[in-house]
Amino acid sequence: MDICKCISINQSKVDEAKIKLEKNSSLDQTAKFFKILGDGTRFKIITILLDSEMCVCDIATTLNMTHSSISHQLKILRENRVLKNRKDGKIVYYSLNDNHVKNIILQGLEHHNH
């Protein structure tokens, strides 16, 4: 177990870290974003949408889940700007909101595969 056994504090480093935390007002939103990605079902949905858009029926069939459970997860992802949607008649298609999300997922997958 890694335990710091010293009682010496580098005050300048502590002050710098505190300033960094205070300046970054988006820390809580970023943490929420990663929490959203931490759900297995939502992560699978995002992964299958990396390269193309899909409708609820296709996503539900791919994941062998009900439409209502997929719709619930899609709503969470859409509300948190991870996904966007577009309507074509009665069908709603979902895709990643932007390439930032795609890059984060691809980097995470690459990190795990190394």
Number of C-alpha atoms within 10 A of each C-alpha: 3 4 5 7 6 6 6 7 8 8 9 9 10 11 11 11 12 11 11 11 12 11 10 9 10 11 12 9 11 11 11 13 16 11 10 17 19 11 11 10 15 17 16 14 24 22 15 16 17 16 11 10 18 18 16 19 17 13 22 18 12 12 13 10 13 13 14 12 12 20 16 12 17 22 14 14 22 17 11 15 14 21 21 18 16 12 10 8 6 6 12 14 17 22 21 24 16 12 10 11 18 18 12 12 17 14 12 11 12 10 9 8 7 5
